[in-house]
Amino acid sequence: MSTIKIKQVKSRIGAPANQKRVLDALGLRKMNRVVEHEATPSILGMVEKVKHLVAIVK
């Protein structure tokens, strides 16, 4: 499978608890941190839930 790089671009302060848990599960705990994951349907679904807080980096 291909991999994607995910970067947190907005703060998690003020986000609902379920979105904070999604960020934690992705490994994003600080601003501007970049993590790399395989592009599985579950990871893509998690990114979709917090799409306003993260960006896909090429």
Secondary structure, DSSP 8 states (H G I E B T S, - for coil): --EEEEEE-S--TT--HHHHHHHHHHT--STT-EEEEE--HHHHHHHHHTTTTEEEE-
